[in-house]
Amino acid sequence: MISRKTVLVLLVFTVLWPIVLYTETLSAFSNSLSRTEFLEDSSALAFAGDIGKLNALPQEISNSLKEPVGNVYLEDSVNSGFISNELSSSERYPAGEINSSMEGLRLKQSAEHKARVLSAANEEDVPEKLNFIEQLTERGSEGTGNGQQTHESQMEKKEQPVETVSVKEENKTKEQPQTSGTVGSQESHRTKTEELGGKVVIEDARVRYLRDQVIRAKVYISLGSIRSNSPLLKELRLRLREVQRAVGDAMKDSDLPKNAKEKMKAMDQALAKAMQVQDDCNVIIKKLRAILHSTEEQLRAHKKQAMFLTQLAAKTLPKGLHCLPLRLSTEYYMLSPSQQQFLHQEKLEDPSLYHYALFSDNVLAAAVVVNSTVFHAKEPEKHVFHIVTDRLNYAAMRMWFLANPPHSATIQVQNIEEFAWLNASYSPVLKQLASPSMIDYYFRTRRSNSDSNLKYRNPKYLSMLNHLRFYLPEIFPKLNKVLFLDDDVVVQKDLTGLWRINLKGKVNGAVETCGESFHRFDRYLNFSNPLISKNFNPRACGWAYGMNIFDLDEWRRQKITEVYHSWQNLNHDRTLWKLGTLPPGLITFWNRTYPLGRSWHVLGLGYNPNVNLKEIEKAAVIHYNGNMKPWLEIRLAKYKDYWGKFVNYDQVYLHECNLSP
């Protein structure tokens, strides 16, 4: 009896008491709800007929981004792959067009996957479904009245020929050829998308599609199954020629001819026929991979050829610039000795004036440097230009500045051949240039390793004018400071402030050109050589040649020329650096260069099309370093006016040599 009572008590506490508590809690909760709140909550519940809410898939549809109807993975792997390609192409084509194409494709597949499509369709919002049904109703009314024909008409209007370049699209084309209303439907849908969604249409979408048609046609033509079908092969070749002529050099859809739509439609029909003959995607994929590999090889070959031609163009003297020194030399030797002299020669050794050193064999380039400097000088009469050229251009250079004197500035033109102290016994560079190994390097007929060394085979490295910058104290023994300028620069401001800069015991004042990973010492010097690695820092910042203020007194005191000679002797076999003047300049003036403000010297106008225009406008000197010199046809057009405005093309000698802007 006692045990029964114990069991009953336990049952009451374990079973009946929780039920009582639950009932009281539920009643309290129910009483707290008003009738309005109950109705609002119940409106969110799904009835049995609401299939979309019973779907076990997560409800991730947002108002801002709705996926196309039927976006499910299909059992057919080919069609599934096509859907993936269509989705990935959304970056290339307008979203409205791609959604239209996807919608049509899934409608076509609805017979086989009806349940899945319906389930996915019901996940869309009600307005979306209503709009979709209205579109079906409106477009279906344009058919013949037959339900199947209406469905096919809807599919044909949804399939747009400008929407994909995937080879797998051919599976769609095989089942559903293009119709005469395709392009028109596409344009009306595109216009509607712009009006309703405000989306930007890609201007070259049709051009891209036509080019992709060309690639697909070439792939089919190369396949054996197509080549054995003579009528189809002829049709493909005909359509290929038509599309190629229609595309031409067009860059956007507005450049295409009026009949481009018809050509595109005819090509789609021919490609559909070809797909029926050859529907093995694996064969097409292999062919496309082969074409891709071949294209990459051609690209590498074209890059090498472009580099060679660029270097060749940089080395070549244009006909007009070859004519100009000949014409000037003829005029110079017709002058009397008294007429061949410059004025103000007493200023040449006055250290209180502003002296410039310019070493060039290009008459027109030297004229631009002098003209631009004098034009911006506040006191032109205090500026002295020392120009050194070679024997071939000596008379022409003198004649130009005699016929075109730079206002009140002073000009001196010297011949490098007259520097008796500059000989092979004194200069290691002259000795090396005359060595058999150097002659073999420049003039050998073998082409081995020619591409990698092509940049360094420029004839300017054979000219001592390029190395004369290391002998400034010998050329100007009575001067204290001199500003060195390359002949491919343009001066845009008064430069007299450079003479007032305190170099703080440094020899060279220059603008640093290094960044995070470029224009540092390891780019120019061979740090695998112990002579370089032990003496220099590979991350040291490089600096620019082309506009440099040199303290000649410090140069002489620190014996810079001897330092230069010692390193040139060590590099007789070109193992420390390749030919050029910047690497030995970096070594010679290591820890002897004072950094100037970047606005003094802006570089890159001879190779970089993206130089900041604001920096160019603010720069005191702009430098056309690189192969695209402003006097060559390969120049960068956007920078030509900075140089061309200091050339007087009305000058009679330029007219006679057909030199024009």
C-alpha positions as CSV (number, residue, x, y, z in Angstrom):
1,M,0.0,0.0,0.0
2,I,2.8,2.4,0.9
3,S,4.6,1.6,-2.4
4,R,1.4,2.3,-4.4
5,K,1.1,5.8,-2.8
6,T,4.7,6.5,-3.6
7,V,4.2,5.5,-7.2
8,L,1.1,7.7,-7.6
9,V,2.9,10.7,-6.1
10,L,5.7,10.3,-8.5
11,L,3.3,10.0,-11.4
12,V,1.6,13.2,-10.4
13,F,4.8,15.2,-10.2
14,T,6.4,13.7,-13.4
15,V,3.4,13.6,-15.7
16,L,0.4,15.5,-14.6
17,W,2.1,18.5,-13.1
18,P,4.1,19.5,-16.3
19,I,0.9,19.2,-18.3
20,V,-0.9,21.6,-15.9
21,L,2.0,24.1,-16.2
22,Y,2.1,23.9,-20.0
23,T,-1.6,24.5,-20.2
24,E,-1.4,27.6,-18.0
25,T,1.5,29.0,-20.0
26,L,-0.3,28.5,-23.3
27,S,-3.5,30.2,-22.0
28,A,-1.5,33.2,-20.8
29,F,0.2,33.5,-24.1
30,S,-3.1,33.3,-26.0
31,N,-4.7,35.9,-23.9
32,S,-1.8,38.3,-24.5
33,L,-2.4,38.2,-28.2
34,S,-5.0,40.5,-29.7
35,R,-7.1,39.5,-32.6
36,T,-5.1,41.8,-35.0
37,E,-1.8,40.3,-34.0
38,F,-3.2,36.8,-34.5
39,L,-4.4,37.7,-38.0
40,E,-1.0,39.2,-38.9
41,D,0.9,36.2,-37.7
42,S,-1.5,33.8,-39.4
43,S,-1.1,35.6,-42.7
44,A,2.5,34.5,-42.8
45,L,1.5,30.8,-42.5
46,A,1.4,28.8,-45.7
47,F,-1.7,26.9,-46.9
48,A,-1.5,23.5,-48.5
49,G,-1.7,25.0,-51.9
50,D,1.3,27.2,-51.4
51,I,3.9,24.9,-52.8
52,G,6.7,27.5,-52.7
53,K,6.5,27.8,-48.9
54,L,6.6,24.0,-48.5
55,N,9.8,23.8,-50.4
56,A,12.6,22.4,-48.1
57,L,15.2,24.5,-49.9
58,P,16.4,27.7,-47.9
59,Q,14.4,30.8,-48.8
60,E,17.2,33.1,-49.8
61,I,15.5,35.1,-52.4
62,S,15.9,38.9,-51.8
63,N,14.1,41.8,-53.3
64,S,17.3,43.3,-54.8
65,L,18.5,40.2,-56.5
66,K,16.2,37.5,-58.0
67,E,17.6,34.4,-59.7
68,P,16.1,33.3,-63.0
69,V,13.3,30.8,-63.0
70,G,14.4,27.2,-62.8
71,N,18.0,27.8,-61.7
72,V,18.7,24.2,-60.7
73,Y,21.3,21.7,-61.6
74,L,20.0,19.4,-64.3
75,E,20.8,15.8,-64.8
76,D,22.0,16.5,-68.3
77,S,25.7,17.5,-67.7
78,V,26.0,19.4,-71.0
79,N,23.0,21.6,-70.3
80,S,24.2,22.1,-66.7
81,G,27.6,23.3,-68.0
82,F,25.9,25.6,-70.4
83,I,23.9,27.2,-67.6
84,S,27.1,27.8,-65.7
85,N,28.7,29.4,-68.7
86,E,25.7,31.6,-69.2
87,L,25.9,32.8,-65.6
88,S,29.6,33.4,-65.7
89,S,29.1,35.5,-68.8
90,S,27.1,38.1,-66.9
91,E,30.2,40.2,-66.6
92,R,30.5,40.5,-70.3
93,Y,26.9,41.1,-71.4
94,P,23.9,43.1,-70.0
95,A,22.1,41.4,-67.2
96,G,18.8,41.8,-68.9
97,E,19.8,40.0,-72.0
98,I,21.4,37.1,-70.0
99,N,18.3,36.7,-67.8
100,S,16.2,36.6,-70.9
101,S,18.3,33.9,-72.5
102,M,18.4,31.8,-69.3
103,E,14.6,32.2,-68.9
104,G,14.0,30.9,-72.4
105,L,16.4,28.0,-72.0
106,R,14.7,26.8,-68.8
107,L,11.3,27.0,-70.4
108,K,12.5,24.7,-73.1
109,Q,13.7,22.2,-70.5
110,S,10.5,22.4,-68.4
111,A,8.9,19.4,-70.1
112,E,11.6,17.1,-68.7
113,H,12.0,18.8,-65.3
114,K,8.5,20.1,-64.7
115,A,8.4,19.5,-61.0
116,R,11.7,21.2,-60.3
117,V,10.9,24.2,-62.4
118,L,7.6,24.7,-60.8
119,S,9.0,24.4,-57.3
120,A,11.7,27.0,-58.1
121,A,9.3,29.2,-59.9
122,N,7.0,29.4,-56.9
123,E,9.9,30.7,-54.8
124,E,9.7,34.0,-56.7
125,D,7.6,36.9,-55.5
126,V,4.0,37.2,-56.7
127,P,4.5,40.3,-58.8
128,E,7.4,38.6,-60.5
129,K,5.2,35.6,-61.4
130,L,2.4,37.9,-62.6
131,N,4.8,39.8,-64.9
132,F,6.2,36.6,-66.2
133,I,2.7,35.2,-67.0
134,E,1.8,38.5,-68.7
135,Q,4.8,38.3,-70.9
136,L,3.9,34.7,-71.8
137,T,0.4,35.8,-72.6
138,E,1.4,38.8,-74.7
139,R,4.0,37.0,-76.7
140,G,1.9,33.9,-77.0
141,S,-0.8,35.9,-78.7
142,E,1.6,36.6,-81.5
143,G,1.8,33.0,-82.4
144,T,-0.5,30.8,-84.6
145,G,-2.8,29.7,-81.8
146,N,-1.2,26.3,-81.4
147,G,0.1,25.8,-77.8
148,Q,3.4,24.2,-79.0
149,Q,4.0,26.8,-81.6
150,T,3.4,29.6,-79.0
151,H,5.9,28.0,-76.7
152,E,8.5,27.7,-79.5
153,S,7.8,31.3,-80.5
154,Q,8.5,32.4,-76.9
155,M,11.7,30.4,-76.9
156,E,12.9,31.9,-80.2
157,K,12.3,35.4,-79.0
158,K,14.1,34.7,-75.7
159,E,17.2,33.3,-77.4
160,Q,19.4,36.3,-78.2
161,P,22.4,35.8,-80.5
162,V,24.5,38.5,-78.7
163,E,24.4,36.9,-75.3
164,T,27.0,34.1,-75.1
165,V,30.2,32.9,-76.8
166,S,30.3,29.5,-75.1
167,V,30.7,26.5,-77.4
168,K,28.1,24.7,-75.3
169,E,25.5,27.2,-76.7
170,E,25.5,25.0,-79.8
171,N,23.4,22.4,-77.8
172,K,20.7,25.0,-77.5
173,T,21.0,26.0,-81.2
174,K,20.8,22.4,-82.3
175,E,17.4,22.0,-80.6
176,Q,16.1,25.5,-81.3
177,P,17.4,27.3,-84.5
178,Q,17.3,31.1,-84.7
179,T,14.3,32.7,-86.3
180,S,13.8,35.9,-88.2
181,G,12.6,37.8,-85.2
182,T,15.6,37.1,-83.0
183,V,17.5,40.4,-83.4
184,G,14.5,42.5,-83.3
185,S,13.3,40.8,-80.1
186,Q,16.7,41.3,-78.5
187,E,16.7,45.0,-79.3
188,S,13.2,45.5,-77.9
189,H,14.1,43.6,-74.7
190,R,17.3,45.6,-74.4
191,T,15.4,48.9,-74.7
192,K,12.9,47.7,-72.2
193,T,15.6,46.8,-69.8
194,E,17.1,50.2,-70.1
195,E,13.8,51.9,-69.5
196,L,12.7,49.8,-66.5
197,G,16.0,48.8,-64.9
198,G,18.2,51.6,-66.0
199,K,21.1,49.1,-66.8
200,V,24.0,50.0,-69.0
201,V,24.2,48.1,-72.3
202,I,27.6,47.0,-73.4
203,E,28.4,48.9,-76.6
204,D,30.5,46.1,-78.2
205,A,28.3,43.1,-77.3
206,R,27.4,42.4,-80.9
207,V,30.9,42.9,-82.1
208,R,32.1,40.4,-79.5
209,Y,29.5,37.9,-80.6
210,L,30.5,38.2,-84.2
211,R,34.1,37.6,-83.4
212,D,33.2,34.6,-81.4
213,Q,31.2,33.3,-84.4
214,V,34.3,33.6,-86.5
215,I,36.2,31.5,-83.9
216,R,33.5,28.8,-83.8
217,A,33.2,28.7,-87.5
218,K,37.0,28.1,-87.9
219,V,36.8,25.4,-85.3
220,Y,34.1,23.6,-87.2
221,I,35.8,24.0,-90.6
222,S,38.9,22.3,-89.2
223,L,37.0,19.2,-88.0
224,G,37.0,16.1,-90.2
225,S,33.3,15.5,-90.0
226,I,32.6,18.9,-91.4
227,R,35.2,18.8,-94.1
228,S,33.7,15.6,-95.4
229,N,30.4,17.4,-95.8
230,S,31.1,19.5,-98.9
231,P,27.8,21.6,-99.0
232,L,28.1,22.5,-95.3
233,L,31.8,23.3,-95.6
234,K,31.1,25.7,-98.5
235,E,28.3,27.4,-96.5
236,L,30.5,27.8,-93.4
237,R,33.3,29.3,-95.4
238,L,30.9,31.7,-97.1
239,R,29.4,32.8,-93.9
240,L,32.8,33.1,-92.3
241,R,33.9,35.5,-95.1
242,E,30.7,37.5,-94.7
243,V,31.0,37.9,-91.0
244,Q,34.7,38.8,-91.2
245,R,33.9,41.5,-93.7
246,A,31.1,42.8,-91.6
247,V,33.2,43.0,-88.4
248,G,36.3,44.4,-90.1
249,D,38.0,46.7,-87.6
250,A,34.8,47.6,-85.7
251,M,35.3,48.3,-82.0
252,K,31.7,48.9,-81.1
253,D,28.2,48.0,-82.4
254,S,27.7,51.4,-84.0
255,D,30.7,50.8,-86.2
256,L,29.0,47.7,-87.8
257,P,27.3,47.9,-91.2
258,K,23.6,47.8,-91.5
259,N,23.5,44.2,-92.8
260,A,25.5,42.9,-89.8
261,K,22.3,41.5,-88.2
262,E,21.5,39.4,-91.3
263,K,25.1,38.1,-91.5
264,M,25.0,37.2,-87.8
265,K,21.7,35.4,-88.2
266,A,22.9,33.4,-91.2
267,M,26.0,32.4,-89.4
268,D,24.0,31.2,-86.4
269,Q,21.9,29.0,-88.8
270,A,25.1,27.6,-90.4
271,L,26.6,26.9,-87.0
272,A,23.4,25.1,-85.9
273,K,23.7,22.8,-89.0
274,A,27.4,22.2,-88.2
275,M,26.5,21.3,-84.6
276,Q,24.1,18.6,-85.8
277,V,26.9,17.0,-87.8
278,Q,29.5,17.4,-85.1
279,D,27.9,17.4,-81.6
280,D,30.8,15.9,-79.6
281,C,31.9,18.6,-77.2
282,N,35.1,16.9,-76.3
283,V,36.4,17.2,-79.8
284,I,35.5,20.9,-79.9
285,I,37.2,21.5,-76.5
286,K,40.4,19.8,-77.7
287,K,40.4,21.9,-80.8
288,L,39.8,25.1,-78.9
289,R,42.7,24.3,-76.6
290,A,44.9,23.7,-79.6
291,I,43.9,27.1,-81.0
292,L,44.5,28.8,-77.6
293,H,48.0,27.3,-77.4
294,S,48.7,28.3,-81.0
295,T,47.5,31.9,-80.2
296,E,49.7,32.1,-77.2
297,E,52.7,31.1,-79.2
298,Q,51.9,33.7,-81.9
299,L,51.5,36.3,-79.2
300,R,55.0,35.6,-77.8
301,A,56.4,35.7,-81.4
302,H,54.6,39.0,-82.0
303,K,55.9,40.5,-78.8
304,K,59.5,39.6,-79.8
305,Q,59.0,41.1,-83.2
306,A,57.4,44.2,-81.7
307,M,60.4,44.7,-79.4
308,F,62.8,44.2,-82.3
309,L,60.9,46.7,-84.5
310,T,60.7,49.2,-81.7
311,Q,64.4,49.0,-81.1
312,L,65.0,49.3,-84.8
313,A,62.8,52.3,-85.1
314,A,64.6,53.9,-82.2
315,K,68.0,53.4,-83.9
316,T,66.8,54.6,-87.3
317,L,67.3,58.2,-88.3
318,P,64.2,59.6,-90.1
319,K,64.7,60.9,-93.6
320,G,63.9,64.5,-92.6
321,L,66.5,64.5,-89.8
322,H,69.1,63.0,-92.1
323,C,68.4,65.7,-94.6
324,L,68.6,68.6,-92.1
325,P,72.3,68.3,-91.1
326,L,73.3,67.8,-94.8
327,R,71.4,71.0,-95.8
328,L,72.8,72.9,-92.8
329,S,76.4,71.7,-93.4
330,T,76.2,72.9,-97.0
331,E,75.1,76.4,-95.9
332,Y,77.8,76.5,-93.2
333,Y,80.7,76.0,-95.5
334,M,79.4,78.6,-97.8
335,L,79.9,81.2,-95.0
336,S,83.0,83.3,-94.6
337,P,85.2,82.6,-91.5
338,S,83.9,85.8,-89.8
339,Q,80.3,84.7,-90.3
340,Q,81.0,81.3,-88.7
341,Q,81.6,82.8,-85.3
342,F,79.2,83.2,-82.3
343,L,78.7,86.3,-80.3
344,H,79.5,86.8,-76.5
345,Q,82.3,84.2,-76.5
346,E,83.8,86.0,-73.5
347,K,81.1,84.6,-71.3
348,L,82.1,80.9,-71.9
349,E,84.4,80.7,-68.8
350,D,82.6,83.1,-66.5
351,P,81.7,81.0,-63.3
352,S,79.2,83.6,-62.2
353,L,76.8,82.7,-65.1
354,Y,74.5,79.7,-65.5
355,H,76.3,77.1,-67.6
356,Y,74.6,74.1,-69.4
357,A,76.3,71.0,-70.8
358,L,74.5,69.4,-73.8
359,F,76.1,66.5,-75.7
360,S,74.1,65.6,-78.8
361,D,74.4,64.7,-82.5
362,N,70.7,65.6,-83.1
363,V,70.4,69.2,-84.3
364,L,66.6,69.5,-83.9
365,A,66.6,68.0,-80.4
366,A,69.4,70.3,-79.2
367,A,67.5,73.2,-80.6
368,V,64.4,72.3,-78.6
369,V,66.5,72.1,-75.4
370,V,68.0,75.5,-75.9
371,N,64.8,77.2,-77.1
372,S,62.7,75.9,-74.2
373,T,65.4,76.8,-71.6
374,V,65.8,80.4,-73.0
375,F,62.1,80.8,-73.3
376,H,61.5,80.3,-69.6
377,A,64.7,82.0,-68.4
378,K,64.1,85.2,-66.4
379,E,67.5,86.5,-67.5
380,P,68.4,84.8,-70.8
381,E,71.6,86.9,-71.1
382,K,73.1,85.0,-68.1
383,H,72.7,81.6,-69.6
384,V,75.5,79.8,-71.5
385,F,75.0,76.6,-73.5
386,H,78.0,74.4,-74.2
387,I,77.1,71.9,-76.9
388,V,79.4,69.1,-77.9
389,T,78.7,67.1,-81.0
390,D,80.6,64.7,-83.3
391,R,82.5,65.6,-86.5
392,L,79.6,64.7,-88.8
393,N,77.2,67.1,-87.2
394,Y,79.6,69.9,-86.1
395,A,79.0,72.2,-89.1
396,A,75.3,71.6,-89.1
397,M,75.0,72.3,-85.4
398,R,76.9,75.6,-85.7
399,M,74.9,76.6,-88.7
400,W,71.6,76.1,-87.0
401,F,72.4,78.3,-84.1
402,L,74.0,80.9,-86.3
403,A,70.8,81.0,-88.3
404,N,68.6,80.8,-85.2
405,P,70.4,82.5,-82.3
406,P,68.8,82.0,-78.9
407,H,68.1,85.7,-78.2
408,S,70.7,87.1,-75.8
409,A,71.9,83.7,-74.5
410,T,75.4,82.5,-75.4
411,I,76.1,79.4,-77.5
412,Q,79.3,77.4,-77.9
413,V,79.5,74.4,-80.2
414,Q,82.5,72.0,-79.9
415,N,83.7,69.0,-81.8
416,I,84.5,66.0,-79.6
417,E,87.3,65.0,-82.0
418,E,89.1,68.2,-80.9
419,F,89.5,66.9,-77.3
420,A,93.1,65.8,-77.6
421,W,93.1,64.5,-74.0
422,L,90.2,62.1,-74.7
423,N,92.0,59.0,-76.1
424,A,92.2,55.2,-75.5
425,S,95.2,55.5,-73.1
426,Y,93.2,57.8,-70.9
427,S,89.6,56.6,-71.2
428,P,88.9,52.9,-70.6
429,V,85.6,53.2,-72.5
430,L,87.4,54.2,-75.7
431,K,89.8,51.3,-75.2
432,Q,87.0,48.8,-74.7
433,L,85.1,50.0,-77.7
434,A,88.1,49.3,-79.9
435,S,88.5,45.8,-78.5
436,P,87.8,42.7,-80.7
437,S,85.2,41.4,-78.2
438,M,83.2,44.6,-78.3
439,I,83.3,44.7,-82.1
440,D,82.2,41.1,-82.2
441,Y,79.4,41.9,-79.7
442,Y,78.0,44.7,-81.9
443,F,78.7,43.5,-85.4
444,R,78.6,39.7,-85.3
445,T,76.2,38.1,-87.7
446,R,75.1,35.3,-85.3
447,R,71.7,35.7,-83.8
448,S,72.1,33.7,-80.7
449,N,70.8,35.5,-77.6
450,S,70.2,38.6,-79.7
451,D,66.8,39.2,-78.2
452,S,67.9,39.5,-74.6
453,N,70.7,41.9,-75.5
454,L,68.8,43.9,-78.1
455,K,68.3,46.9,-75.9
456,Y,72.0,47.2,-75.3
457,R,73.0,47.0,-78.9
458,N,71.9,50.5,-79.6
459,P,74.6,52.5,-81.5
460,K,74.4,55.3,-78.9
461,Y,76.5,53.1,-76.7
462,L,79.3,53.2,-79.3
463,S,79.4,57.0,-79.2
464,M,81.6,58.7,-76.8
465,L,79.1,61.5,-76.6
466,N,77.1,59.2,-74.3
467,H,80.1,58.8,-71.9
468,L,81.3,62.4,-72.1
469,R,79.2,63.2,-69.0
470,F,81.9,61.6,-66.8
471,Y,84.5,64.1,-68.0
472,L,82.8,67.4,-67.1
473,P,85.8,68.8,-65.1
474,E,88.1,68.2,-68.0
475,I,85.7,69.9,-70.5
476,F,85.1,72.9,-68.2
477,P,88.2,73.4,-66.2
478,K,87.3,76.9,-65.0
479,L,83.7,76.4,-64.0
480,N,82.4,75.6,-60.5
481,K,79.0,74.2,-61.3
482,V,77.3,73.0,-64.5
483,L,73.8,71.7,-65.3
484,F,73.8,68.6,-67.5
485,L,70.8,68.2,-69.8
486,D,70.0,65.3,-72.2
487,D,68.9,66.2,-75.7
488,D,65.5,64.5,-75.2
489,V,64.3,66.9,-72.5
490,V,62.1,70.0,-72.6
491,V,62.5,72.8,-70.0
492,Q,59.2,74.3,-68.7
493,K,60.4,76.6,-66.0
494,D,63.3,78.8,-65.0
495,L,66.2,76.6,-63.8
496,T,68.4,79.2,-62.1
497,G,67.2,77.9,-58.7
498,L,69.3,74.8,-59.2
499,W,72.5,76.7,-58.8
500,R,71.4,78.0,-55.4
501,I,70.7,74.5,-54.0
502,N,73.2,73.5,-51.3
503,L,74.3,70.0,-52.2
504,K,75.8,69.5,-48.7
505,G,79.1,68.2,-50.0
506,K,77.6,65.9,-52.6
507,V,78.8,66.0,-56.2
508,N,75.6,65.2,-58.1
509,G,72.1,66.7,-57.6
510,A,69.4,64.5,-59.1
511,V,65.8,63.3,-58.8
512,E,65.4,59.8,-57.3
513,T,63.4,57.5,-59.5
514,C,62.9,54.4,-57.3
515,G,59.6,52.9,-56.1
516,E,58.6,49.9,-54.2
517,S,60.3,47.4,-56.5
518,F,61.7,49.3,-59.5
519,H,64.6,51.6,-60.4
520,R,66.8,50.3,-57.5
521,F,70.4,49.2,-57.8
522,D,69.6,45.5,-58.2
523,R,67.8,46.4,-61.5
524,Y,71.0,47.7,-63.1
525,L,73.9,46.0,-61.4
526,N,74.8,42.3,-61.2
527,F,74.6,41.5,-57.5
528,S,75.7,37.9,-58.1
529,N,79.2,39.3,-58.6
530,P,81.0,39.7,-55.2
531,L,82.5,43.0,-56.3
532,I,79.0,44.5,-56.5
533,S,77.4,42.7,-53.6
534,K,80.1,43.7,-51.2
535,N,80.1,47.3,-52.0
536,F,76.5,48.3,-52.7
537,N,73.0,47.9,-51.4
538,P,70.7,46.1,-53.8
539,R,67.7,48.1,-52.4
540,A,69.5,51.5,-52.8
541,C,67.4,54.0,-54.7
542,G,68.4,54.9,-58.2
543,W,68.3,58.4,-59.7
544,A,67.8,59.9,-63.1
545,Y,70.3,61.1,-65.6
546,G,69.1,63.8,-67.9
547,M,68.9,66.8,-65.6
548,N,71.7,66.9,-63.1
549,I,73.4,69.7,-61.3
550,F,77.1,68.9,-60.8
551,D,79.5,70.6,-58.3
552,L,82.7,70.5,-60.3
553,D,84.8,71.7,-57.3
554,E,83.7,68.7,-55.2
555,W,84.1,66.4,-58.3
556,R,87.8,67.4,-58.5
557,R,88.3,67.1,-54.7
558,Q,86.8,63.6,-54.5
559,K,88.5,62.5,-57.7
560,I,85.3,61.2,-59.2
561,T,86.7,60.6,-62.7
562,E,89.3,58.2,-61.2
563,V,86.6,56.3,-59.5
564,Y,84.7,56.0,-62.8
565,H,87.8,54.7,-64.6
566,S,88.6,52.1,-61.9
567,W,85.1,50.6,-62.2
568,Q,85.1,50.7,-66.0
569,N,88.3,48.7,-66.0
570,L,86.7,46.1,-63.7
571,N,83.8,45.8,-66.1
572,H,85.9,45.1,-69.3
573,D,84.0,41.9,-69.8
574,R,80.5,43.4,-69.0
575,T,80.0,41.2,-66.0
576,L,79.2,43.9,-63.5
577,W,76.6,45.7,-65.7
578,K,75.5,45.9,-69.2
579,L,76.5,48.8,-71.5
580,G,75.1,52.2,-70.7
581,T,75.8,55.2,-68.6
582,L,73.3,54.9,-65.8
583,P,74.8,51.8,-64.1
584,P,78.4,53.3,-64.0
585,G,76.8,56.6,-62.9
586,L,75.1,54.8,-60.0
587,I,78.4,53.3,-58.9
588,T,80.5,56.3,-59.5
589,F,78.2,58.7,-57.5
590,W,77.3,56.1,-54.8
591,N,76.7,58.1,-51.6
592,R,77.7,61.2,-53.5
593,T,74.2,62.2,-54.8
594,Y,71.9,64.8,-53.3
595,P,68.2,64.1,-53.9
596,L,66.2,66.9,-55.6
597,G,62.5,67.5,-55.4
598,R,60.5,65.4,-57.9
599,S,59.0,68.4,-59.5
600,W,62.4,69.4,-61.0
601,H,62.5,66.3,-63.3
602,V,59.6,64.1,-64.6
603,L,60.5,61.1,-66.6
604,G,58.8,58.5,-68.8
605,L,57.4,60.4,-71.7
606,G,59.2,58.2,-74.1
607,Y,57.7,54.9,-73.0
608,N,55.0,55.4,-70.4
609,P,51.5,56.5,-71.7
610,N,50.2,56.9,-68.2
611,V,52.4,59.7,-66.8
612,N,50.3,62.0,-64.6
613,L,49.5,65.1,-66.6
614,K,49.4,67.3,-63.5
615,E,52.9,66.2,-62.7
616,I,54.0,67.1,-66.3
617,E,52.4,70.5,-66.0
618,K,54.2,71.2,-62.7
619,A,57.6,69.8,-63.8
620,A,60.5,72.1,-64.4
621,V,62.0,69.5,-66.9
622,I,60.2,66.7,-68.7
623,H,62.2,63.8,-70.1
624,Y,61.4,61.7,-73.1
625,N,63.5,58.8,-71.9
626,G,62.8,55.6,-73.7
627,N,62.5,54.6,-77.4
628,M,59.5,56.7,-78.3
629,K,61.4,60.0,-78.9
630,P,59.2,63.0,-79.8
631,W,60.9,63.4,-83.2
632,L,60.2,59.8,-84.2
633,E,57.0,58.5,-85.8
634,I,56.6,56.0,-82.9
635,R,56.3,58.8,-80.4
636,L,53.4,58.9,-77.9
637,A,51.0,61.4,-79.5
638,K,49.6,62.7,-76.2
639,Y,53.0,64.2,-75.3
640,K,54.2,65.5,-78.7
641,D,52.9,69.0,-78.2
642,Y,55.1,69.6,-75.1
643,W,58.1,69.1,-77.5
644,G,56.7,70.4,-80.8
645,K,55.8,73.9,-79.6
646,F,59.5,74.7,-79.3
647,V,60.1,73.8,-82.9
648,N,59.7,76.5,-85.5
649,Y,58.4,74.5,-88.4
650,D,58.3,77.7,-90.5
651,Q,62.1,77.7,-90.6
652,V,63.3,77.4,-94.2
653,Y,65.6,74.4,-93.6
654,L,62.8,72.4,-92.0
655,H,60.6,73.2,-95.0
656,E,63.2,72.0,-97.4
657,C,63.6,68.7,-95.5
658,N,59.8,68.2,-95.3
659,L,59.8,68.3,-91.5
660,S,56.4,69.1,-90.2
661,P,54.4,68.6,-86.9
